[in-house]
């Protein structure tokens, strides 16, 4: 027991160390393959959560195919964009967010019209960050802002536009599957930090001061649910246009409900074919970037985004370490199907809990936990399987050893029904006795090894024929054996198989004796008796040792029929009762050597019994159905 406990402790310790290493490696950014797995699992959990109605805070005004057709070209002329902004402004939105890059000069009149429209109300313009691998870390790379996205430069709107509006960086962070999983809230270059486009829009809409703290962002006293790197996790509400979307063409024509704009955040962006700003999401293979930005803005204003802060990460780390240890411990606790069921139940419970938490806005890492749990579980399971296989091999050896003392069919039956024959059972059965004659006097002249070898060959011959015919050897009686047909349960062809076995034993035993040395073959013979009728099957013996046998008149008659065979100088005496029972099943005895019938007296019984005698030829039992039996 102490050795087993030591192995358990070692397994749990190794599992805990492995899980801790996986968590540290992933949190340090070294196990990037887990990001792809986490991205895929995030999609699955979002689909499992289903479509969710977004808060009615944001309206998207789409520069779609309809407005492009009216304008005649894409990108739209600045003058046309100005008209759209003016139409929005007239409906009194809370803030207008323009998700278009206005970084190049256009026609002077168009730029002037657009600049004038921007000054009419609170407006935020989109800018972009340009990244490369050549950016060097700044002097404060070890500070709290070290994990911010580091850009080469920012592509800002033209000064004529930027002077009349706020500016925010509109980049999103995509996972390895291409799906945007988060939107960075802060961006940096060597000497500058810029707010993201959604954060800038939300700060104007909420009208609360933005505070940047070492581990979080706040609007006034209200914390923003960002991750540790100031990134806002995205939880998609559904497919495209789940957030209310109206066509800019309808807006310009005055064909929209005024309440869709008034007092709301309006995001103007492109959804036209060929715009190029599309991303795959769990609900939609092509979602416009403007809707992803709108989703982030909604999260910031409504506070309904995914929580993946330091507390959630600590909970994920604890789960990633303790769950593998628990699963391995369950395998150790029960090395049988109960252990596997317990492991499966725990894994399913964790998966359900993780999915439910995600649906309620808590993003617990799944990929790290799986990577921490799967290898130890598979390794320990393989060790358990190997150990179980060794145990099974050991049991198989013991089973084969037991089969030498018990009929295999009966052994399997006892395994299924341990109470078999605890109460005696009365039934019909066929009984065959076989015995060597002259063996006792022969054994007096042989050495013990030769006697044992001769007896072993005979027993093997009897066992082979009894097994082939489906009989059960209840016992080897020195130089004889008792074979029963009807256990562990009676069958219609018990008598037919007993007759076949009897005749086959005659043929095989004669051949075996003829092959012995003449000095031995001339001194031994054999006799067989076979009968069919009612028996009482039961277990006999004490508490620690029992054997299964049959008793009754049928058994006694079968034994005495060997005397009848000896008195008639034949090998086999087979009762007519057995022959008739065999023929009822359609079996046919070819009677080349089976002679009779004769009326024989049975010692200890009154009257006579009709008996058939087997002589020197070799008849067989034909299983072909036939209406009569030719004797």
N, C-alpha and C positions, 0 to 999 in steps of 0.2 A: 504493500500500500504506500509506503514512504517513497519507493522508487516511482510509482505512478504519480504521486503528488509532485515530485521533483520534475518529472517530464511535463506535467501540466503547467507548473510555474515557468519553466523554460519556454514553453510554447506561448504563453500569455505575454511574457517579457519580450520575446522576439517580435510578436505581433504588435505590441505597443511601440517598440522602437521603430519598426517599419512604418507604421501609421504616422508617427511623429515626423519621420524623415520625409515622407510624401507630403505632408501638410507644409512643412518648412520649405521644401523645394518648390512647391507650387506658389506659395505666398511670396517667395523671393523672385518669382518670374522665370524659373529655370525649366519647369516642366510644361512647355508650351502646348504639347499635344493634349493636355487636359483641358485647355481652353476650347479646343474644337469639340471635345466631348461635352463640356459644360454648355456650350452654345447649342448643341443638338438637344441636350436634355432640357434646356430652357424653352426651346421651341415646343417640345413635347408637353411640358407642364403648362405652357400658355394655351395650347390647344385643349388640354384636359380641363383647364379652367373655363374655356369657352368665351364667346363674345360678351363684352361688358359694355353697358351704356355709359358713355363718357359724361362728365359734368358739362352742363350747358354754359360754357364760359368762352369758347373759342369758335369762331366761324372762319372757314377758309374761303377766300375768293380766288377761284381758279382761273388762271390764264390757260384755258383749254382750247381744244380744236375749234370750238364755235367762235371764240373771240379772235383766234388767229385767222380764221376764214374771213372775218369782217375786216381785220386790219390788213390782210393781204400778205403778211410776212411774219416770220419768227426769227429772231426776237422781235417783239412788238416795238414800234417806234416810241421814243420817249414821250412824245405828245400824247399817244394813246394811253400810255401808263399813267400820265398826269390826269387824263380824263377819268380813269378808273379810281385813282386816289381821291379826286375831287368828289366823285359820286359817293365813295365810302364816307368821306368827311361830312358830307351833308346829312348823313344818317346818324351822326353823333356817336361814333364808337368810343370805347375807353382808350384804346391805343391801336395804332396801325403798325403792323410788323411786315416789312417788305422783304421777302425772301428771294431777292434778285441781286445779283452782283452788278453794281453800277460803277465799274472801275474804269471804263473807257469813255472818251468824249464822243458825243454824237452831234447831230446838227444843233447849231446854237439856239434856234428857236425852241426845239424840243427840250434841250437841257434846261433852258430858262423856264419853260412851262412846268417841267417836273420839279425844279427847285422851288418854284412858287407854290406848288401843290403841297410840298413837304412841310412848308412853314405854317400850314393851316391848322395843324393839330399835333398832338404827341405822336411821334413817329420814330421807329427804329429801323435802321438799314442793316442789311447783312454784309459781312466781310468774310474773308476766307484766310485760313492759315496755310502756309506752304511749308512742307516738311522735307527734310533730306537727312541722310546719314552723316552729314559732315558737321552738324551743329555740336559745338563743344559745351560741356556743362559750365554753368556760371559759378561765380565764387561762392554762392550760398547753396551749392548742390546738396549739402547735407541738411538743409533746413526743411521746414514743414512743406514748402512748395516744390521740393525737389522732384516729386512724381508728376508734376504737371506736364502736359504735352509741350515739348519744346519745338518751336517753329523756327524756320529760317527767317521768315518775314511774314507780314500780314498784307493781304490784298485789300486795301481800304477803298471805300467809295470816293469819288471825286470830291475835292474840298467844297465845291459849290453845293453838293448834296449833304456832305457830312456836317457842314456848318449849320444846317437847318434841322438836323435829326441826331438821335443817339445812334451808336454803332455797336454791333456785337458780332462775334465770330460764329459762323453757322456750321462748322464742321461737326460731323458725328463720328463715333468710334464703332467700327464694324468688327464683329467676331470673325473667326476663321471660316465660317460658313457664308460670310458676306452680309449677314443680318446685323443691323445696328442694335447693339445691346445696351449702349449708354451714350449719353451726350456729355462731353467734358464741359464743366461750368467755367473753368478758367484756362487760359492759354498763356504762353510766355515765349518771349525771345530772350536774347542775352540781357537786355536792359529794360524790358517792358512786359507788363501783364495786362491782358485784355479779358473782359467778361464775354461769356458766350452770348449768342443771339437770344436763345430762350431766357437766359438769366436776366439780360438787359430788359427784355419785354416784360417779364414777370415783375421785376423791381418797379417799373413804371406803373403797371396795373395795380399792384398791391399798395404802392405809395408808402413803403416803409424803408428805412435806411438799411442798406446791405452791409453786413459785417462779415469779414473773412477771419476766421479763427484757425488755429493750428490743425484742428481735426474736423471742422465743420463750417458751414455757412449758415447765416441767420438773416431773416427779414425781421428787423426789430427784435422781439423776443421769440420769434417763431423759427425753430431750427428747420433747415432744409434737409430732406432725406437723401443725402449724397453718400457715395462710398468713400473710403479712406483717401482716395486720390482726387476728391472733389468732382467725381463723375456722377451724373444722374442716371440711374438704371431706368431703362424703358420697359414699360409694360403695355403692350399694344392692346387697344380696346377691341379691335376686330379688323376686318378687311378694309380696303380703301373706301373712303367716304363714310366710315363709321362716325368720324367727327363731321359735323354739318359742313357741307361743301356746296357753294353756289357758283354758277358760271359768271365770269366777269361780263359776258355778253348780256346776260339777263339783268345784271346790276346796272349797266350803262343804259339799258332800255327801260329801266324802272319797273321791272317785272318781278321784284322780290318783295317779301314781307319786311317792312321797316324794322320790326322787332328782332329780326335775325342779325341785325348790325348794332342797333342802339345799345349802348352800355356794355358791349362785349369786346373782347380782343379779336381783331380781324387780322388774319395772316394772308397776305397776297403772295402767291407763288405760282410756278408753272407746273401744269399737269398735261400739257399738250404732247401729242405724239412727236417723238424726236427730241424732246427737251433734254433727255439724258439723265435727269436727276431722279432715278428710280432705284429701289432696293428691295431685295426679297425679305419677307417677314413670315412668321408662322401662318398667318391667315391669308396672305396674298403674295404671289410671286413677283409682282411689280407694284410696289407702293410708292407714291410720289414723295420726294424728300420733304416737301412742304407739310405733308401730313405727319411725318415723323417729328419735324420741328414743332408742329402744333401739339402733338402728343406730349412732348417734353414741356412745353409752356403750360399745358393743362395740369401736368403733374406738379409743377412748381406752384401754381396758383391754388389748386385744389388740395395739394398735399396728399394725393392718393397714389403716389408712385411706389416703387419697390424699395423696401428698407434693406440696405446692405452695409450697415455701419459697423463700427468696431464691435459692438455688443453681439451683433448677428455673426460676425466672423469668429468671435470667441466661441459662441455656441456651435458653429460649424466645426471648429477645431476640436472641441470636446467630443462631438459626435464622430468625427473622422478617426479619433483615437479609441474611444470606448466601444463603438459599434463592432469593429473587427475583433476586439478582445472578447466581447460578449458572444459573438458568433462562434469563435474558436472554442470558447468555454462551453458552449452548448454542445458542440461536437464531442468534446471530451466527456461531458456529463452523461451523454447517452450515445453509445456506439451502435445504434440501431435505427430503424425508421422513426422512432420517437424523436431522436436528436435531429434528424433531417427535417421532420415536420416542424420542430421548434425553430430551427434555423430559417426555414422558409417563411414561417409566420412572422418572425422578427424582421426579416428583410422586407416582406410585404408591408408590415406595419410602418417601418421606416419610410418606404416609398410613398405610402399614403400620407403619412404625416408631413413629409417634405412637400408633396404636391398640394396638400391643404394649406400649409403655411404660405406657399407661393401664391395660391389663389387669394389669400388674405393679405398679400403685400409684403411678405417676409421672404427674402431670397437667400435660402440656405444652400450652400454649395453642395452639389450632388456628385460631380465628377471626382473631387478629391476623396470623398468618402468611399466611392466605388473602387478607386485605385488603391486606397488604403486597405479595403476589406477583401477584395477579390483574390489577390495573390496568396495571402496567408490562408484564406479559406480553401482555395484550390490545393495548395501545398499540403495543408493539414488533412484535407479530405483525401488526397492521394495517399498520404501516409496511413490514414485510417483504412483506406481501401486495401493497401498492401498488407497491413496488419490483419485486416479481416480475411484477406485471401489466404494468408498463412494459417490463420485459425481454421478457416474452412478446409484447407488441405489437411490439417491435423485431424479435424473432425471426420474428413473423408476417409483417412487411414483408419480411424477408430470405427467408422461405419462399415468399412470393408471387413475389418476384423470381426465386427459383430455379425455381419452377414454370414460369416463362416459358421456361426452358431444359431442363426435364425434365418428362415426363408425371407428373401428380399421383399416379396409381395406382402407377406405378413408383417414384416418390420415397418413398411410404409403405412400399412393399415393401423398398426398400433400407434404410430406417430400421430395419425389423424384422430384416432379414438383410443385414448389410453385406458378406457374402461371396458375395452373389448373382451367379452367372455368372462367378466367378473361374475356375472350370473350365468349358469349353464344354459346352453341353447340346444333344443332338440330339432333335428332336421335330417333330411336325406343326404347321404354322401356315399362315395365309392371309396373302398379301402383296399389297398394292395400291400401284401406282405411278401418280402423276398428274403431268402436265407441260404447261406452256403452250407452244404452238407459235407461232412468229412473234414471240415476245417480245424476242429478242435484237436483231433488226433494228428493232423498234419503239423499244427503249430508246435506240438511236443517235440518234433524232430528238427524244427527250424530254429535258427538263432532269432533273438528278439527283433533285430533290425529287418530281417527278411520277412518275419511275420507282420511287422508293422507296415512294410512296403506293400505286401500283398493285400492287406486289408485296406490300405489307403487307395490303391488302384480300384478295388471293388467299390468302395464308397464313392469315389469320383465318378465311376461309371453310372451308379445308381442316381447320384445327384444330377448328372447331366441329363439323363433321360427323364427324370421327374420334373426338372425345371423346364425342359423342352415341351413337355405335355401339360404344364401348368399345375402340377401336383405339389403338395407341401409335405416334406419329410418331417414327420413329427418327432422321430427319434431314430438313431442308429442303434440297434440292439446287438452289440458285439459284431458278429459276422452277418447280421441281417438288418433290415430296415422296414419301417412302417411308413407308407405313403398315403396321404389323404387327399381326396379330390372333393372339394365342397367348401373349403375355407380359403380366405376369410368370409366369403359369402357363397351360397350355392348358385350353380349355373345349370342350364338345361343340358349341357354336353358333358357334365361331370363323368357319367358312366362311359361315354364314348372315349373320353381322354384317358380314363383309367384302363379301358380295354386296350387302347393303342399303346399305353405305357407298359402294360403287362407283356404284350407280345414283343414290343421292342426290347424290353429287358431280357426276354428269352433269347432273342437273336444276338444282342450285343454281349450278353454274358457267355453264351456258347462260344462266340468268336474269341472272347478274351481268354477263356479256359483253354481253347485249342492252341492259343499262341503261347501259353506257359510251357516251361520245360516239361518233358514227358513225366519225369519223376514227381512233378507237382500236379500236372493236369490229370494223371491217372488216379489221383487220390481224392480229388474234390469234385463236387457237383453242386447243383442248386435246385431250389424249388420255389414256386411262386403260387400264392393264393390270392384271389380277387373276388370281392363280393360288393353288392350295392343294397342299401337299405337305410333304416333310421339309425341315427347315432345321437349321442349326447356329447357336444363339444364344450369344453370348459378349461379353466386354468387349474392346474394342480401344483402343489408345492407350498412352501412356507412364505413368510413375509419377504425374506431377502432373496429367495430363488424360486422362480416359478417356470413352468413350461406348459405349453398348450397341447392337449391331446384329445382323443375321442374314445368313448367307452360305449358299451352296449353289445347286444347280440350280434349285430352286423360285424363288429370288430372281431368278436370271438370266432364267428364262422369264417371270416377271411383268414384268420390265423390257422384254423383247423383244416382249411382247404389245402394248405401245404402238406399235411399228412395224407390227404386224399391223393395229391400228386405223387407223393413218394410211394404210396401203396400200389398205384397203377404204373409205376416206373415211367412217369412223364415229368416234364419240367413245370407245367402250369395247369392248375385246376381253376377254371373260371366259371362262376355260378351262372346258371341260365337267367337268373334275375338281373344280373349285370348285363348280359348279352341283350336281353329284351329292352332294358332301359337305354342301352346304347343305340339300338336300332330305331327307337322312337324318335330320335333326333335326325334320322335320315342316314346315319352312318352304316356302312356295310362291311362286314367281316369277310375277307376272302379266306376260305377255309381249306387251304392246301394242307395245313398241318393241324387244324383245330378239329378234333374228332369228337363225336358224341351224338346225342347226349347220353349220359350214363346216370343211373341212380346211385348215389353214394350216401353212406351213413356218415354222419358227423359226430365225432366223439362228444358226449355230453348232451346230445340232442336226440329226441325221439323222432322216428320217421326217417325219411330220406330226403336228399336235395338233388335236384337235377343239375348236373355239372358237365362242362365241356373241357376236354383235355387237349393240351398242346404237345405235339410230338416233334420230330426232328426237322421238318421243313420250316420255312420262314414266311408265315402269312403277314399281311399288313392290314392296317385299318384304312379303308377307302372312304373319304369324306363326301364322295359324290352321293347325292340323293338318289334313292332307288325305292320303288314301291315294295320290293320283297327282299329277303336275305336268302341267298343260296348257300345252304350248309352241305 
